[in-house]
Amino acid sequence: MFGLGLQEILIIAFIVLLLFGGKKIPELMRGLGKGVKSFKQGMKEIDDEVKDANEPKADS
């Protein structure tokens, strides 16, 4: 994962725990999850629009 080993990940997690405290971390992760979900949804909508624009139109 991004070239990080287990020790580096544990050190980063420990620093985050010290900076934000145990009670803030679930709130931060929830916000991060909502942000990722929103980003994925936006990317899917853009992909759908590009696919619709590239489809040949049927003559009526």
N, CA, C and O of each residue as an XYZ file, in Angstrom:
240
protein
N       0.858     -1.185      0.000
C       0.000      0.000      0.000
C       0.892      1.233      0.000
O       1.458      1.591      1.033
N       1.022      1.887     -1.158
C       1.801      3.110     -1.330
C       3.256      2.914     -0.917
O       3.927      3.889     -0.576
N       3.755      1.696     -0.937
C       5.132      1.431     -0.576
C       5.413      1.553      0.909
O       6.573      1.666      1.306
N       4.378      1.533      1.739
C       4.551      1.630      3.182
C       4.509      0.237      3.797
O       3.686     -0.598      3.424
N       5.401      0.005      4.734
C       5.402     -1.257      5.450
C       4.504     -1.182      6.673
O       3.903     -0.146      6.956
N       4.424     -2.278      7.382
C       3.578     -2.349      8.573
C       4.037     -1.361      9.645
O       3.210     -0.726     10.299
N       5.337     -1.232      9.824
C       5.855     -0.327     10.848
C       5.485      1.129     10.545
O       5.096      1.870     11.449
N       5.604      1.538      9.289
C       5.258      2.908      8.927
C       3.771      3.183      9.145
O       3.393      4.247      9.636
N       2.933      2.217      8.775
C       1.488      2.383      8.956
C       1.151      2.493     10.443
O       0.324      3.322     10.824
N       1.772      1.677     11.281
C       1.520      1.738     12.719
C       1.984      3.072     13.303
O       1.309      3.632     14.167
N       3.108      3.581     12.850
C       3.601      4.880     13.337
C       2.640      5.989     12.933
O       2.329      6.860     13.745
N       2.170      5.972     11.701
C       1.214      6.992     11.239
C      -0.078      6.894     12.044
O      -0.622      7.919     12.455
N      -0.578      5.682     12.276
C      -1.801      5.494     13.057
C      -1.617      6.015     14.481
O      -2.529      6.627     15.036
N      -0.462      5.780     15.068
C      -0.180      6.260     16.425
C      -0.143      7.783     16.468
O      -0.669      8.388     17.402
N       0.470      8.402     15.477
C       0.517      9.871     15.427
C      -0.887     10.446     15.272
O      -1.227     11.432     15.925
N      -1.707      9.835     14.409
C      -3.093     10.296     14.239
C      -3.854     10.162     15.555
O      -4.622     11.050     15.925
N      -3.642      9.065     16.252
C      -4.297      8.854     17.544
C      -3.884      9.925     18.543
O      -4.723     10.432     19.287
N      -2.616     10.272     18.570
C      -2.139     11.322     19.483
C      -2.697     12.690     19.111
O      -3.064     13.470     19.989
N      -2.761     12.982     17.821
C      -3.217     14.303     17.378
C      -4.713     14.511     17.601
O      -5.135     15.571     18.064
N      -5.508     13.504     17.273
C      -6.951     13.688     17.288
C      -7.650     13.059     18.484
O      -8.788     13.420     18.784
N      -7.011     12.143     19.162
C      -7.650     11.486     20.300
C      -8.568     10.374     19.840
O      -9.007     10.350     18.690
N      -8.849      9.466     20.734
C      -9.649      8.292     20.412
C     -11.092      8.586     20.062
O     -11.694      7.854     19.276
N     -11.661      9.641     20.625
C     -13.076      9.928     20.375
C     -13.310     10.598     19.036
O     -14.406     10.490     18.486
N     -12.319     11.286     18.494
C     -12.481     12.002     17.234
C     -12.266     11.118     16.015
O     -12.777     11.422     14.938
N     -11.520     10.033     16.166
C     -11.150      9.208     15.018
C     -12.369      8.607     14.307
O     -12.414      8.669     13.078
N     -13.363      8.027     15.002
C     -14.527      7.502     14.268
C     -15.249      8.583     13.457
O     -15.721      8.324     12.351
N     -15.329      9.780     14.008
C     -15.970     10.889     13.301
C     -15.173     11.258     12.047
O     -15.751     11.511     10.990
N     -13.859     11.288     12.169
C     -13.008     11.600     11.019
C     -13.128     10.533      9.937
O     -13.215     10.854      8.752
N     -13.134      9.270     10.340
C     -13.237      8.175      9.372
C     -14.602      8.171      8.688
O     -14.703      7.869      7.499
N     -15.645      8.504      9.433
C     -16.992      8.578      8.851
C     -17.033      9.672      7.784
O     -17.583      9.473      6.701
N     -16.450     10.821      8.098
C     -16.391     11.916      7.131
C     -15.565     11.541      5.911
O     -15.929     11.884      4.786
N     -14.466     10.844      6.122
C     -13.624     10.394      5.011
C     -14.393      9.408      4.137
O     -14.317      9.470      2.910
N     -15.124      8.508      4.763
C     -15.925      7.535      4.014
C     -17.000      8.207      3.172
O     -17.223      7.820      2.025
N     -17.670      9.216      3.736
C     -18.684      9.950      2.978
C     -18.056     10.686      1.803
O     -18.638     10.752      0.720
N     -16.873     11.234      2.021
C     -16.183     11.931      0.942
C     -15.793     10.993     -0.188
O     -15.952     11.333     -1.360
N     -15.285      9.820      0.152
C     -14.902      8.838     -0.861
C     -16.140      8.364     -1.617
O     -16.098      8.211     -2.837
N     -17.245      8.131     -0.900
C     -18.480      7.682     -1.542
C     -18.990      8.743     -2.516
O     -19.418      8.420     -3.624
N     -18.945     10.004     -2.102
C     -19.387     11.095     -2.954
C     -18.500     11.207     -4.196
O     -18.993     11.433     -5.301
N     -17.196     11.048     -4.006
C     -16.260     11.108     -5.131
C     -16.539      9.994     -6.125
O     -16.568     10.235     -7.332
N     -16.744      8.774     -5.634
C     -17.021      7.641     -6.513
C     -18.320      7.848     -7.273
O     -18.405      7.526     -8.458
N     -19.336      8.384     -6.599
C     -20.622      8.628     -7.238
C     -20.465      9.674     -8.341
O     -21.036      9.524     -9.421
N     -19.703     10.724     -8.080
C     -19.464     11.745     -9.094
C     -18.709     11.190    -10.292
O     -19.021     11.525    -11.435
N     -17.720     10.344    -10.037
C     -16.965      9.740    -11.137
C     -17.854      8.823    -11.965
O     -17.718      8.771    -13.188
N     -18.769      8.095    -11.312
C     -19.685      7.209    -12.037
C     -20.630      8.034    -12.909
O     -20.901      7.657    -14.049
N     -21.132      9.152    -12.391
C     -22.027     10.006    -13.167
C     -21.313     10.571    -14.392
O     -21.892     10.629    -15.476
N     -20.067     10.985    -14.225
C     -19.302     11.504    -15.354
C     -19.078     10.407    -16.386
O     -19.211     10.640    -17.587
N     -18.739      9.212    -15.915
C     -18.515      8.082    -16.822
C     -19.787      7.758    -17.595
O     -19.733      7.494    -18.796
N     -20.930      7.777    -16.916
C     -22.212      7.507    -17.584
C     -22.510      8.565    -18.642
O     -22.987      8.233    -19.727
N     -22.237      9.831    -18.342
C     -22.479     10.908    -19.305
C     -21.584     10.760    -20.527
O     -22.029     10.987    -21.651
N     -20.331     10.381    -20.319
C     -19.410     10.187    -21.442
C     -19.881      9.027    -22.306
O     -19.849      9.112    -23.534
N     -20.323      7.935    -21.667
C     -20.813      6.790    -22.428
C     -22.054      7.166    -23.229
O     -22.185      6.771    -24.388
N     -22.973      7.932    -22.619
C     -24.194      8.361    -23.326
C     -23.853      9.261    -24.497
O     -24.483      9.168    -25.550
N     -22.880     10.121    -24.335
C     -22.501     11.040    -25.413
C     -21.838     10.307    -26.560
O     -21.933     10.753    -27.704
N     -21.172      9.201    -26.294
C     -20.469      8.455    -27.346
C     -21.333      7.414    -28.033
O     -20.908      6.831    -29.031
N     -22.534      7.165    -27.527
C     -23.420      6.191    -28.172
C     -23.996      6.808    -29.440
O     -24.372      7.981    -29.446
N     -24.067      6.027    -30.512
C     -24.656      6.559    -31.748
C     -26.163      6.772    -31.565
O     -26.855      5.965    -30.945
N     -26.632      7.857    -32.113
C     -28.057      8.191    -32.009
C     -28.845      7.416    -33.075
O     -28.395      7.278    -34.213
N     -30.019      6.915    -32.693
C     -30.889      6.219    -33.633
C     -31.694      7.260    -34.397
O     -32.191      8.226    -33.818
N     -31.817      7.054    -35.693
C     -32.593      7.990    -36.521
C     -34.082      7.771    -36.277
O     -34.542      6.629    -36.267
N     -34.830      8.831    -36.084
C     -36.263      8.711    -35.832
C     -37.056      9.042    -37.043
O     -38.286      8.993    -37.008
